[in-house]
Amino acid sequence: MENLKKNILVKLEKAGVIQNNKWLVKDVSLQIEKGKIVTLIGPNGSGKTTTAKIALGIHKNIKGNVKKFTDKIGYVPQKISIDWTLPIRVTDFMQLTHNLENSEIENALSLTGVKHLIKNDLRNLSGGEFQRVLIARAISKKPDLLVLDEPVQGVDFKGEIALYELIKTISEKLNCGILLISHDLHVVMTATDYVVCLNGHVCCSGSPTAVANNQEYQKLFGDRASTILSVYEHRHDHTHSPDGTVKNK
C-alpha cells in the first residue's frame, strides 16, 4: 500500500468547477500513477479539458479535493498560438519558455522520432511532425506527469496510430504518468491503462474493455460505440510501425 501511495502523482476526489453558476464538470474522481496512462474521453463540452486543468492546478476555486504529489509536469494544450509567418526553427521553439541544454533538446526529439528536424522551420512541418515536436518540448525536462490535450489533432489515421504508440513508449521509458484527452474512440484505447468517460460528470470508468461494454458509454456514443471493442481487441494483439505495417507481439 505504501508503494502505491508513492506512485500516485495526482488524485482527484469528487472534484469540479462552477463558472457563472453552472457546473463545467462535477464529481470527478481519478488518480494518475507513475508509468500509467489515464485517458479522458467524451463529446465536445463534456469537461475533458476542464478536468485536465483541475489536475494541473490551473483552475481555482475547485470543489472537492485535489492532491498533487509532483511539480514536474509537462503539458501539451489543445490549442497553441503560433505566428506561422515567422521563421522559427524547431530548436528555437523548444527553448521558448525555458532554457534547455542541447543534450536535453536532442534527447527529447530523438525519443519522439524527429531529431532530424531540429534545424527545420516549424512552418514546414507536417501535422504529425509538429505534434511530435510539441510532445518533445513537454518531455524535455523528463516530467513525472505529462498532460496531453488532443495530441493527434491535424494528423491522419496512420499518424494517429503511430502517435498513440509513441505516447505509450514515453510512459514506459520515462516512467511518467500520462493524462491523455481524446474524443477518438477507435485507437486510443490500446494506449491506455484506465479510461474515464465524461459528460459533465463521470458516466463510467475502468479498463478499456469495461468502458466499451458499459451501457452509459454505449448510450452516449451510440453507433460509434459498437465498433470500439472489436477494434480494441484487434489492435491489442499486435502493434503498428510508424508506416502502418503490423508487428506481432
N, C-alpha and C positions, 0 to 999 in steps of 0.2 A: 504493500500500500504506500509506503514511503517513497519507493522508486517511482510509482505512478505520479505522486504529487510533484516530484522533481521534474518530470517530463511535461507537466502541464504549463503552457505558455500564456494562455488566456482562457478565462472561464466566464461565461455569461449566465446569469441566473434570473429568469423572468425579466430580461432587460427590454426596454422600449424607449421610444421618444415621442413626445407630444409637441406638435407645432400648430399654432393657431387653433387651439382647442381640438385638434384632430390627431389621432394616433398615426404616425408614419409606419411604425411597426410595434408590435406589442407581445410581451411574454415570450421572448426568445431565450431559450436555454441551450447552450452548446459549450464544448470545450475543444481547444486545439492543442495537440501534443507534438512533441518533437518527432520528426520523421513521419508524421501523418498528414493526410490531405483531407480537409473538410470542404465539401462543395455546397454552396447555396444555389438552389435553382428555384425558378418561379417566373411568372409572367412579368411584363413591364409594370412597374409601380407596386410590386409586391413587397418591397422593403429590403431587397438584397444589398444594395449599396449603403443604405442607412445602417443595416446590421454590421456591415464591414467597418463603417466609420465609428460605430459604437465600440467595436473591438479595438480599433486603432486609438481610441480616446479623442477623436475629433469632435464628436457630438458632446455637448454639455447638457446639464440638467437631465441626465439619464435616469429613467425609472428602473427599479430593480438593482441588481448588483453586477458589477464588472470587476473582475480580479485579473490584473496583469502582472506577469512574473518575469517580463523581459522588456528592455528598452531598445534591443537590437532588432529593428523592424525594417523591412523593405516593402515598398508599396508601388504598384503599377495602377494608377487610376484609370477609370473608363475613358475619360477624355483628357487630352493634353494639348495645350495651345502652342503651336509652333508656327513661326513665320517661314513658310516653305520657300520664300524668295531669297532667304539668307543662306549663304554657302557654309553651313555648319557641318563640320566633319564628325564622324562617329566618335573619335577620340576626344573632341572638344565637348560634345554633348554629354559624354559620360561624366565630365567634371563640372557641369554647370552648377550643381548645387553643393558639391563637396569635393575637397581635394583628394585625389587618388594617386597612388603610386602607379608607375607604368605596369608593374607586375600585376597589380590588382585589376587594372583595365584589361590586360591581356588574358589573365586567368578567367575573368568573368565572360569575356567574349568567346574564349575557347570553349567554355562549358556550354554556352548557348549556340555554338557552331557558327559564329560569324566573325571570328578573329581576322579572317582575310579581308573584311570590310572596314578595318579600323581607320583607314585614311579616306574612305569614301564619304561623299556628301550625303546627309540624311535624305535629301530630296530625290536622290537617285536610287533609293532602296525600294524593294517591293514591300507589300503589306506584311508578309511573313517575316522578312528580314528586319523591318522596323520593330515589330513586336519582340523579336529576339534581342534586339539592342535594348529595348525598354526593360526587358527582364534582366539582361546582363547588368544594366545600371542599378537595378534594385537589389541584385545579389552581390554586388561588387565588394561590399563590406561584410559578407558572409553573415547575414541576419539569422536570428533564431526563428523569427516569424516572417513569412512572406505573404502579402495580401495581393491577389491578382483579380482585378475587376474586369471581366470580359476580355481576357487576354488574346482571344483569337479573332477579334473583330477585324474585318478587312482582309481575311485570309480565306483561301479556297478550302474545299473539303479535305484534300490531301494534306494541305498545310496544317489544318486543324488537328488531324491525327498526329502529325509529327510534333506539333507544339504541346499537345497533352502528354505525349510520351516524354518530351523534354522536361515538362514540369514534374513528372514522376521521378525522372533521373535526378533533378535538382534536389528534390526532397530526400532522396536516398544518399546522394553524395555529400550534401551539406548537413544532413540530419536536422533539417529545419521543418517546422510546422508550416503548412500552407493553408490559407483560407482562399478558396477559389470561387469566383462568382461566374455563373453562366446561365444562359437561357437555352443552351444547346442540350438536347435531351438524348442524343444518339451516341456520341462518342466520349463525352466527358466522364461517363460512369466508370470506364475502365481505368481512369487515372485518379480514382478517389477511394478513400477508406470509409468515409461516412458522408451521408447526404442529408441535407436539411431542406425540405420543400416549404417555401414561404408563400403566403398570400395575405400579407398584413400581419400574420401570425404564423406559427409553425403548424402546417397542415399535417405533416408526418415527417419522420426522420428515422435513420437507421442505415443499414448496409444498402448498396445499390440495388440488390435483388429485392430486399424487403420494401424499399420505397417504390420500386417499379410495380410490385404486386399490391401496393396499398390502394384501397378504394378511393381515399381522398385525393391521392395523386392522380389516379385514373380519371376521376371526376373533373379535376382541374384542367388536365391536358387533353382529355377526350381521345380522339382517334390517334393522335401522336403518341399517346402513352402505350398503345397496344403494340407498337413496334420496338419499344426500347429494350425490353427484356431479351428478346431474341437477338437483337444487335449486340447487347451487352455480353451475352453468353458466347456469341460468335467471336467477338473481339477479344474475349478474355482468355481464349485458348492459344493465342499467338499475338505477336506484335508486328508492327509495320515499320519498315525502314523509311527514312525521310522521302524516298522516291515512291513510296507506296507499296513496295514489294513485301511479301509476307515472310516473317521469320518465326518459325515454330519454336515454342518454348521447350 
